[in-house]
């Protein structure tokens, strides 16, 4: 009788220990913020980055039980907000709505950055993709990407953008690099002025945001050839990607995503990832973002980190090939 009693006691002890470990692990995984969370945005209110942050902020606040405070810190193409995040306490109460500019483009454009995008911030999730559309003035006699490439190799063409180093400019430089063309870049002080000159026929083409281009496309004022992203956009599903249209390997995606300071504990990252993905998949949030030309693209922290690394490498190559110089 002694052995069965001992066995039962031992089994009970093991079960109790296992239960305690499960409870402890569960408690560790279920991080809860203890004060309002600051979400830094590196651009002024009204743009795509700010719109994404505000679309997510309210719903994320409900799920986390704490207010999300949107803190706009515009300047240096997102560098200021990213630097603040990198230097913040890694406790989950400071996060960043990061962008392709600060995380993948600026490291090649700026001689010295006060942060390392691969070491000083931790990915939470990719949030949205902002599709750019390759559009031409109706006077340009092409109907697809292959015809544009052929024309550009026989006739001088130019393309506008919102400014040097912006997503539209680099999309044009990537196009030149992969197609072997020499379309001349013309920089404007914003996407709006570039679109005005395209409509007036002063320039031949631009990689425009989908939201700014769709109305003019429908009115027949410009002709759309393809989207710049790796997959088709739900906003203009009839358009092929540039890669589908014949320029293999082309992808110029203007993306945003959430990050935290480096060394933020994994259980905090996991909770923020889980709730952010839930918010991005809400129909009303998806619809709100969709109407602004933004396609939700949630991911795991690991997938987002790998994507940032690959984007950084691609744009370093493009920037060097285009002969763009450091701005500081």
C-alpha positions as CSV (number, residue, x, y, z in Angstrom):
1,X,0.0,0.0,0.0
2,X,2.9,2.3,0.7
3,X,4.2,2.5,-2.9
4,X,0.8,3.5,-4.4
5,X,0.4,6.2,-1.8
6,X,3.8,7.5,-2.6
7,X,3.1,7.4,-6.3
8,X,-0.1,9.3,-5.8
9,X,1.6,11.9,-3.7
10,X,4.4,12.2,-6.2
11,X,2.0,12.5,-9.1
12,X,0.0,15.2,-7.2
13,X,3.2,17.2,-6.6
14,X,4.2,17.0,-10.2
15,X,0.7,18.1,-11.4
16,X,0.8,21.0,-8.9
17,X,4.2,22.1,-10.2
18,X,3.1,21.8,-13.8
19,X,0.0,23.8,-13.1
20,X,2.0,26.5,-11.4
21,X,4.3,26.7,-14.4
22,X,1.4,27.0,-16.7
23,X,-0.2,29.8,-14.6
24,X,3.2,31.6,-14.4
25,X,3.7,31.3,-18.2
26,X,0.2,32.5,-18.9
27,X,0.6,35.4,-16.6
28,X,3.9,36.4,-18.2
29,X,2.4,36.2,-21.7
30,X,-0.6,38.4,-20.7
31,X,1.2,41.7,-20.3
32,X,-1.1,44.6,-19.5
33,X,0.0,48.3,-19.8
34,X,-0.2,50.2,-16.5
35,X,-0.4,53.7,-18.0
36,X,-1.3,55.4,-21.3
37,X,0.8,54.3,-24.4
38,X,2.5,56.9,-26.5
39,X,2.5,56.1,-30.2
40,X,5.1,58.3,-32.0
41,X,4.4,59.4,-35.6
42,X,7.3,61.0,-37.6
43,X,5.0,63.1,-39.8
44,X,2.4,65.9,-39.3
45,X,-1.3,65.1,-39.0
46,X,-3.1,64.4,-42.2
47,X,-0.7,62.1,-44.0
48,X,-0.8,58.3,-44.5
49,X,1.3,57.5,-41.4
50,X,-0.8,59.6,-39.1
51,X,-4.0,58.3,-40.6
52,X,-2.9,54.7,-40.0
53,X,-1.9,55.5,-36.4
54,X,-5.3,57.2,-35.6
55,X,-7.3,54.4,-37.3
56,X,-5.6,51.9,-35.1
57,X,-5.2,53.9,-31.9
58,X,-8.8,54.0,-30.7
59,X,-9.4,50.3,-31.2
60,X,-6.1,49.4,-29.8
61,X,-6.8,51.4,-26.7
62,X,-10.1,49.5,-26.2
63,X,-8.3,46.2,-26.4
64,X,-5.4,47.1,-24.1
65,X,-7.4,49.0,-21.6
66,X,-5.2,52.1,-21.8
67,X,-5.4,55.3,-23.8
68,X,-3.2,55.5,-26.9
69,X,-1.8,59.0,-27.3
70,X,-0.7,59.9,-30.8
71,X,2.5,62.0,-30.6
72,X,3.3,63.7,-33.9
73,X,7.0,64.5,-34.1
74,X,7.6,65.5,-37.7
75,X,11.0,66.2,-39.2
76,X,13.9,64.6,-41.0
77,X,11.7,62.1,-42.8
78,X,10.8,60.3,-39.7
79,X,14.2,60.2,-38.1
80,X,13.2,62.3,-35.1
81,X,10.3,60.1,-34.0
82,X,12.4,57.0,-34.5
83,X,15.3,58.4,-32.4
84,X,12.9,59.1,-29.6
85,X,11.5,55.6,-29.7
86,X,15.0,54.1,-29.8
87,X,15.9,56.0,-26.6
88,X,12.7,55.3,-24.7
89,X,12.3,52.8,-21.8
90,X,11.5,49.4,-23.3
91,X,8.4,48.7,-21.2
92,X,5.7,48.7,-23.9
93,X,4.5,52.2,-23.1
94,X,6.3,53.9,-26.1
95,X,5.8,52.6,-29.6
96,X,6.4,53.9,-33.1
97,X,4.4,54.0,-36.3
98,X,7.5,53.5,-38.4
99,X,7.9,54.0,-42.1
100,X,10.0,52.9,-45.0
101,X,11.7,56.3,-45.0
102,X,13.4,56.2,-41.6
103,X,13.9,52.4,-41.4
104,X,14.9,51.5,-44.9
105,X,15.7,54.6,-47.0
106,X,17.3,57.1,-44.7
107,X,20.2,54.8,-43.6
108,X,21.6,55.2,-47.1
109,X,20.6,58.8,-47.6
110,X,22.0,60.2,-44.3
111,X,25.7,59.9,-43.5
112,X,25.0,59.6,-39.8
113,X,21.8,58.5,-38.1
114,X,21.3,58.7,-34.3
115,X,19.8,55.1,-34.4
116,X,20.3,51.8,-36.1
117,X,17.0,50.6,-37.6
118,X,18.1,46.9,-37.2
119,X,19.4,47.2,-33.7
120,X,17.7,50.0,-31.8
121,X,14.0,49.3,-32.4
122,X,12.1,46.0,-32.2
123,X,9.4,45.1,-34.8
124,X,5.9,44.4,-33.6
125,X,3.9,44.1,-36.9
126,X,3.8,45.5,-40.3
127,X,0.6,47.5,-40.5
128,X,-0.3,48.7,-44.1
129,X,1.0,49.0,-47.6
130,X,0.5,52.3,-49.4
131,X,0.2,51.4,-53.1
132,X,1.8,53.6,-55.7
133,X,0.4,53.6,-59.3
134,X,2.6,54.1,-62.3
135,X,0.6,56.7,-64.3
136,X,1.3,58.5,-67.6
137,X,-0.1,61.5,-69.3
138,X,-2.5,60.5,-72.2
139,X,-0.1,62.1,-74.7
140,X,2.5,59.4,-73.9
141,X,1.7,56.7,-76.5
142,X,2.0,53.6,-74.3
143,X,-0.6,51.2,-72.8
144,X,1.6,48.9,-70.7
145,X,4.9,48.7,-68.9
146,X,6.7,47.0,-71.8
147,X,5.7,49.7,-74.2
148,X,6.9,52.4,-71.8
149,X,10.3,50.7,-71.5
150,X,10.6,50.5,-75.2
151,X,9.6,54.1,-75.7
152,X,12.0,55.3,-72.9
153,X,14.9,53.6,-74.7
154,X,14.2,55.6,-77.9
155,X,12.9,58.9,-76.6
156,X,13.7,61.2,-73.6
157,X,11.1,60.9,-70.9
158,X,10.8,62.5,-67.5
159,X,9.0,61.6,-64.3
160,X,8.0,63.7,-61.3
161,X,7.9,62.9,-57.6
162,X,7.1,64.5,-54.2
163,X,10.8,65.1,-53.6
164,X,14.3,63.6,-53.6
165,X,14.5,60.3,-51.7
166,X,10.8,59.9,-51.4
167,X,8.9,56.7,-52.2
168,X,7.9,57.9,-55.7
169,X,11.4,59.1,-56.6
170,X,13.0,55.8,-55.5
171,X,10.3,53.8,-57.4
172,X,11.3,55.7,-60.5
173,X,15.0,55.0,-59.9
174,X,14.3,51.3,-59.3
175,X,12.4,51.2,-62.5
176,X,15.4,52.8,-64.4
177,X,17.8,50.3,-62.7
178,X,15.8,47.2,-63.6
179,X,14.5,48.3,-67.0
180,X,17.8,49.9,-68.2
181,X,16.1,53.2,-68.9
182,X,17.1,56.8,-68.1
183,X,13.9,58.5,-67.3
184,X,14.9,61.9,-65.9
185,X,13.7,62.7,-62.4
186,X,12.0,66.0,-61.6
187,X,11.5,66.8,-57.9
188,X,8.5,68.7,-56.6
189,X,7.6,70.0,-53.2
190,X,5.0,67.4,-52.7
191,X,2.9,64.9,-54.6
192,X,0.1,67.4,-55.3
193,X,2.2,69.7,-57.4
194,X,3.7,66.8,-59.3
195,X,0.2,65.5,-60.1
196,X,-0.8,69.0,-61.3
197,X,2.0,69.1,-63.8
198,X,1.3,65.6,-64.9
199,X,-2.3,66.5,-65.6
200,X,-1.1,69.6,-67.5
201,X,1.3,67.5,-69.6
202,X,4.4,69.2,-68.2
203,X,5.8,65.8,-67.2
204,X,5.4,62.4,-68.7
205,X,4.8,60.1,-65.7
206,X,4.8,59.7,-61.9
207,X,4.5,56.9,-59.4
208,X,1.5,58.4,-57.6
209,X,-0.3,57.3,-54.5
210,X,-3.4,55.3,-55.4
211,X,-5.7,57.6,-53.4
212,X,-4.5,60.6,-55.4
213,X,-4.6,58.9,-58.7
214,X,-7.9,57.0,-58.8
215,X,-10.2,59.9,-59.5
216,X,-8.1,61.2,-62.4
217,X,-7.8,57.7,-63.8
218,X,-11.6,57.3,-63.8
219,X,-12.0,60.7,-65.5
220,X,-9.5,59.7,-68.2
221,X,-7.1,62.5,-67.4
222,X,-4.2,60.1,-66.8
223,X,-3.5,56.5,-67.9
224,X,-2.6,53.9,-65.3
225,X,-0.2,51.1,-66.3
226,X,0.6,49.1,-63.1
227,X,0.9,49.2,-59.4
228,X,4.3,49.3,-57.7
229,X,3.7,46.7,-55.0
230,X,4.4,43.0,-55.0
231,X,0.7,42.2,-55.1
232,X,-2.3,43.8,-56.7
233,X,-4.1,46.5,-54.8
234,X,-7.7,46.1,-53.7
235,X,-8.3,49.7,-54.6
236,X,-7.4,49.1,-58.3
237,X,-7.5,45.3,-58.7
238,X,-7.7,45.5,-62.5
239,X,-4.1,46.8,-62.6
240,X,-1.2,44.4,-62.8
241,X,1.9,44.8,-60.7
242,X,4.9,46.2,-62.5
243,X,6.5,42.8,-62.0
244,X,3.5,41.0,-63.5
245,X,3.7,43.5,-66.4
246,X,7.1,42.3,-67.3
247,X,9.7,43.9,-65.0
248,X,10.5,40.9,-62.8
249,X,11.6,41.5,-59.3
250,X,10.2,45.1,-59.2
251,X,8.7,46.1,-55.9
252,X,8.4,49.6,-54.5
253,X,6.1,49.5,-51.5
254,X,5.5,52.5,-49.2
255,X,4.8,50.7,-46.0
256,X,4.2,51.5,-42.3
257,X,4.5,49.3,-39.2
258,X,4.6,49.3,-35.4
259,X,7.9,49.0,-33.5
260,X,9.1,49.3,-29.9
261,X,12.4,50.2,-28.3
262,X,15.1,47.5,-28.5
263,X,15.1,45.0,-25.5
264,X,11.4,45.3,-25.0
265,X,10.4,42.0,-23.4
266,X,9.0,39.3,-25.7
267,X,5.7,39.0,-23.8
268,X,5.0,42.7,-24.4
269,X,5.9,42.4,-28.1
270,X,3.6,39.4,-28.4
271,X,0.6,41.1,-26.7
272,X,1.1,44.3,-28.9
273,X,1.4,42.1,-32.0
274,X,-1.8,40.1,-31.1
275,X,-3.9,43.1,-30.4
276,X,-2.6,45.1,-33.4
277,X,-3.4,42.3,-35.8
278,X,-6.9,42.0,-34.3
279,X,-7.4,45.7,-34.8
280,X,-6.1,45.7,-38.4
281,X,-8.5,42.9,-39.3
282,X,-11.6,44.7,-38.0
283,X,-13.9,45.5,-41.0
284,X,-14.4,49.1,-40.1
285,X,-10.6,49.8,-39.7
286,X,-9.8,48.0,-43.0
287,X,-12.5,50.0,-44.7
288,X,-11.3,53.3,-43.3
289,X,-7.7,52.6,-44.4
290,X,-8.8,51.2,-47.7
291,X,-10.6,54.4,-48.6
292,X,-7.2,56.2,-48.2
293,X,-5.4,53.8,-50.5
294,X,-3.9,51.7,-47.7
295,X,-4.0,47.9,-47.7
296,X,-3.6,46.2,-44.3
297,X,-0.7,43.8,-44.1
298,X,-0.3,42.5,-40.6
299,X,2.6,40.1,-39.8
300,X,4.6,38.4,-37.2
301,X,7.5,40.4,-35.5
302,X,10.0,38.1,-37.2
303,X,8.5,38.6,-40.7
304,X,8.4,42.3,-40.3
305,X,12.0,42.4,-39.1
306,X,13.1,40.3,-42.1
307,X,11.2,42.6,-44.4
308,X,12.8,45.7,-43.0
309,X,16.2,44.2,-43.5
310,X,15.5,43.2,-47.1
311,X,14.0,46.7,-47.9
312,X,17.0,48.4,-46.4
313,X,19.3,46.4,-48.6
314,X,17.3,47.0,-51.8
315,X,17.1,50.8,-51.3
316,X,20.8,51.1,-50.5
317,X,21.5,49.5,-53.9
318,X,19.1,51.8,-55.7
319,X,20.3,54.9,-54.0
320,X,23.9,54.1,-54.8
321,X,23.1,53.3,-58.4
322,X,21.1,56.6,-58.8
323,X,24.1,58.6,-57.4
324,X,22.1,60.1,-54.6
325,X,24.3,61.7,-51.9
326,X,24.1,61.8,-48.2
327,X,22.1,64.8,-46.9
328,X,24.1,65.3,-43.7
